[in-house]
């Protein structure tokens, strides 16, 4: 079945067609990966609360027991019926890659869902999934403006609420990077305005915060410029203004996703940072182009992939454990700033 586009995957879930027995869901948007994995798991019809029918495995555990994946897929549930094996936090573990290659050539009675991070084109797991007709792979990239507008519309349609254009614009400025986190912010806003006939900009500022774009830009520019003192000062200013740490992290995450896209184009086309920005970075404000050019000279594709994963995890952590998020997030932002220093 190879790679499914998002709309193809949604149609498959809504249709009565048989679900592929093996589904690999991957991408930089960890929240969206989790949402789609949960939707696929629900579509199997297997009771997800039944521990005898559903086996959840961390991908790293398969490295310790290479044959476990095939054993789990070939075993039957304690009380019969179909079984679901759910692998999380996958990358390119050899045991997992070898396992799905072997399973793809057999008739399966169990379902296998794999949640993976951002798999680059040609990576072992993605290559193995795309080579097998019996495996469906589903990429999950960060929401664009149209997707976020659709998410807002879907949630407010459920709640029967309206939103003004100004409020929508303010809300959109604070979403993106992680689908699950974005969904949580919209639902929080809808609940806050449950008794209001219409959501306006004042409500968005009250519940999500009036993020100072200038302060965020200052923090990001200091981070990418390797200026730790300026980054800490900008972060303290944002925290003093009661800006949610989630919003700060999300802004940094979006910036690193853009760097990742530009860096990939540099490596593909063998062009300089300034050339790539000229053709693919026309949306970047001209005063910030020098900062982005410098960042691209420091950040390699491998470093960006590693730190994007850390940022995505921290965005989720800041939503689930806000009481510990500030100190941990500050450490991560300082680490990113230190890595941005140009080594003489």
N, C-alpha and C positions, 0 to 999 in steps of 0.2 A: 504493500500500500504506500510505502515511502512517506515523504513529508506532507503533512496536512496543513493547509493555511488555516488561520483562526476561524474564518467563517465556515470552512469545510468541517472542521472539528465540531463546531456548534451544531451544524446540520446533522452530523452523524449522531450526536447525543440526543437530538430531538427525533430522529427517525427510528423506524423499527428494524433497520438493518443490523446484522450481527456485528457486535463490537470485536475488533481485533483482539486476539488473545494476549498480545504483547504490545504495550504502548510506552514509548519513551517521551517524557515531557521535560523540556529543558529551556533554559534561557536566563538572561540577567535579572528578570523580574521574578524574584523568588515567591512573592505573594501570589502572582498570577500562576506560576507553576503549581503551587499548592492548591489553588482554587480549581484549576483544571484537573488535577489529579483526583481531587475529592469528587468532582463532577463525574469523571470517568468511573471511579469506584462505585458511586451511587448507581450509575447506569448498568453495572453488571447485575444488579438485583440481589447481590449477596448481602446478607445482614452485616453491616460493618461493625456492629457492637459484639458480634459473636467471635470470641477469641479462637474458637476451633475452626472457623471458616476463613479468618483473615490473619495472615502472618505478616508482621511489619519487621523489616530488617534495615539496619544501617549499612550502607554500601561498604563502609570500612570494615565491618565484621566479616564480609565475604572473603576478604583477603586472608583472614585467619583460618577460614574453612572453605577452600575453593569449590568443593563439591556440594556445598549446602544449597545453593540456588536450585540446581537440578533436582536434588532430593526433595526440597519443599514443593517444587512444581509437580513432581511425579507422585507425591503422597496425596492421600485423600483425607477429607475432613473426618473428624472423629465420628460424626453422625451422618456421614455421607453428604451428598450434595456437592455443588461446585465450590471451588476454593479461590481465594485471592491472595497473591503474594505481592507485597507493597514495599519496594526498595526506595529508601530516601537518602538524600545528600550524596547522590552519585556524581562521579567525575569520569575518570577513564580507568577505573580499577580493572586490572587484568582478569581477575576472577569473574567479574560481571560481564566484561566484553566476551570472554570465552564462553561463558554460560549462555548468553542470549544467542550467540552464533550457533551453538549446539541445539538450543531449544527451537530456534526458528526452522530447523529442518525436520521437526517432529510434529505429530498431531497432539495438540494439547487440550486437556480438559479444564485446566486451571487458568486463571488470568494473572498476568504479570504487569504491574504498573511501576514505572521507574521515574522518580523525580530527580532531575539532575540540574546542575548549575549551568553556567554559560559555556556551552560546548562549541568551540570554534569549528568552522568547516574543515573537514579532514581529520578531526580528532577521533580517537579509536572507537569510543562508544557511539558517536554520531555516524561514523562510517559503517560500523557493524549494523546499526539500525536501518540505515538507508539502503544497504545492500540486500536486505531480506524483504521480499514481497509481503511476508506475513506480519511484519512489524510496522506499526504506525508511529511516526515521530511527529511531535507537536512543538514548534518553537514558541517561546513566550517572551516577546520583547516589550520594553517599557511603553506604556500607553502614550499615544500622541494626543493632540488636542481633540480630535474627532472622537477617539475612544473614551477620553475622560468626559466629554460632553454626553456621550451615550450612557456612560455609567451614572452620571448625575440624573439624566432623564429617566433611566430605568428605576432608580431608587425612589425618586420623587413621584413617579407614576404609582409605585406600590403604596406610598404613604398618602397620595392624593394632595400633594403640596405644589405650590408654584414658587418660582424664584425670579427675581428681577435680573435684567441684564448686568447691572453693576455688581450685584451679589455673585452672579455666576462668574464674572471676570475675576473678582477677588478670590473666589473659591478655587478656580482653576490655577491661579498663581501659587496655590499652596498644595497642589496635588501632583501626582506623578512619581515615577521611580519604582513604586511598589503597589500593585493592584489591591492587595488586601488592606494595606494601610490607607490607601485612598478611599476604599469602600467604608472603612471604619470612620474616617473623618466626615464623609457625607452623611452616614447614618447618625453620627453624633449631632451634626447640625440639624438634621430632620427631627430628632428627638427633642432637641433644645427648643425648636420652633413648633412643636406639636400643636399648640393652641393658637398659633398665628395663621392668619389667612394667606400670608405671603412672606417668603423669606427675602429680606433685603440686606443691603451691604452691612448695615449696623449689626445684624445678627451674626454674620460671618466673622466680623471683627471681634465680637464678644466671645464667640465659642472657639474660634481657631486662632485668633490673634492678628494684630495689625503688623505684619512682617515688614520691616523696613528694607526695601530692596537695596538701598544704598549701603546699609550695614552688612547685608548678606554679600553684596559685591565686594565690599572691603575685606570681609573675612576670606572669601574665595581667592581674591587677588593676592592677599598676604600668604595664604596657604600655598598657592601655586608658585609664588615668588620665593618661597622658603624663608619668609620673615616671621619667625615664631612670636616675637614680642607683639607685632601688629596683629597677628592672628588671634592671640590670647586677648588682646585689648578689644578687638571686634566681637569676639565671643562673649566676653563679659558684658559688653554694651547690649548685646542681643538678649542675654539672660536677664539683665537688669530691666529691660523693656518687656519682660515676661513673654519673650518669644519661645514657643515650645521647641525643645531640643530636636524633636522630630522634624520640624520645619527646616532647621539649620542643616541637619543631616541630609534631608531630602534635596535641598538645594545643591549641596556638595555632590551628592550622588548623581544628579542630573548633569552636573559639570563634568564629572568623570566619565559618564556614559558618552558625552559628546567627544571628550578626548579619546576615548576608546575607538569611536567611529573614525575620527580624523587620523589616528595613529595607524589603524588598519588600512586606510587608504594610502597613507605614506608608504607602508611596507609593500602594498600591492603594486602601486604605480612607480615606486622608487623616486618619488618627488620629495622636495624639501618641505618643511613645515609651512613656510610662507607660501609656497606654491599651492599646497593643499588647502590652506585657509582661503586663498584667493578664489579657488573654484568651488570648495565645499563648505566654506565658513562665512558666506556672505551675510548671514544673520548675526554674526558676532559684531558687537559695537566696536567701532574703529579704535577707541581708546583702550580697549582690552586686548587687541590683537597681539601686541608685544608680549603680554603675559602668557597668552595661549601658545604663542610661538616658542617661548622659553620652556613652558611646561612640556611641550611635545619633544623638545630636545633632551629632556630628562627622563620622561616616563616611557618605558618600553611597553610593548603589547603584553608581555608576561606580567610585568609589575601592575599594569592597569587591571588585568583579569583578576589577579590576587586581591588587590585592594577594593575592587568593585564588589567582590564576594563579601569582604569584611564590612563594607558600608551597607550592603543590603541586609546583612544579619543585624547590624546595629540599628537600622531603621526599625526593624521588627522588634528588637529588644526595647527600644525607646517607647514603643507603643504599649508593650506588655508590662514593662517594669520602669515606669517613669521616675520612680524614686531613686533608682541607681543610675539612670541613664546619663545624667549630666556629667558626672565624674568620669565614667567609662568613655563617653563620647569625646570628652575633652582630650583624653589620652590618645584616642584614635586620630583625632584631628591634628594633634601635635605630631604624631608619628608621620602622618601624611605630609605635614609641613617640612619636617626634617628630611623626608625622602625627596622633596622638591628642590633641595639646595643643589646648585650646580657645583660639582666637584672640580676644583681647579687642577 
